Amino acid sequence: MTVSAEDRTAPPLARATVVALSTYFVIVWGSGFVAARYALQYAAPFSYIGVRYGIALVVAILAFGLHARWPRTPAQWGHVAVAGLLSHAGYLGGSHYAQRWGLSAGITALVLALQPLLTAVVVSRWLHERLGVWQKVGVGVGLAGVALVVGPRALAGASSLASLLAVAWALVCVTAGMLYQRQFGADTDLRAAVCIHFAATAAVMLPLAVVVEGFAVEWNAPIAAALSFHVVLAMVTRAPARAAVSRSDPGPGTP
């Protein structure tokens, strides 16, 4: 997600606020993989994502979308929608199927935590933004850590090729979505961007759920609990927290 031009001029947040929001973001992000693993016992990935984003769209519009500043041109709408499809549909579709095909929630989260590192490599190699020495060290250490954890499991057959390809797809999509939004939607109002992202994802995932999975959802208390977690904590409230943290330190290398 990105912040609007108005938010860019806002004063930096207090350090304690940034720490609190960052902690909240990390905890909810990590817990989301466990909640997804739980939900996928009762729903197929595309079906769950479609329902999740359909509900989240309604909540987001009622919570803050009615006061959003919407894009003024069809091209801008399209750019924001593409960023949303990459960042949400592609990312969650890949990560959920990776878990459905046997990859643990922990390994899935570990691989997808490479997103900042992959972003740093892309901006350094193709967008001509130089990395500092410690940033390069961080990239190397992060890649080596994931290789040490995932490599032996892959060689031992503990993780299927399909699950590894799915999580790799998710990593590429979320990185591409972040960079695409940064390049083509940096001035879009956060509130409008969130709603457009949710709408585009629901519009793609719900038909896919019907065609590919026969819309497989077992309606029960666990599904309701998972949806409540993902919609309220991991989607609608996380976006403003993430934007606020980004606003507090909008350095030139921030994706």
Buried (B, 14 or more C-beta within 10 A) or exposed (E): BBBBEEBEEEEEBEEEEBEBBBEBBEEBBEBBBBBBBBBBEBBBBBBBBBBBBBBBBBBBBEBBBEEBBBBEEEEBBBBBBBBBBBBBBBBBBBBBBBBBBEBBBEBBBBBBBBBBBBBBBBBBEEEEEEBEEEBBEBBEEBBEEBEEEBEEBBEEEBBBEBBBBBBBBBBBBBBBBBBBBBEBBEBBBBBBBBBBBBBBBBBBBBEBBBEBBEBBBEEEEBBEEBBEBBBBBBBBBBBBBBBBBBBBEEEEBEB
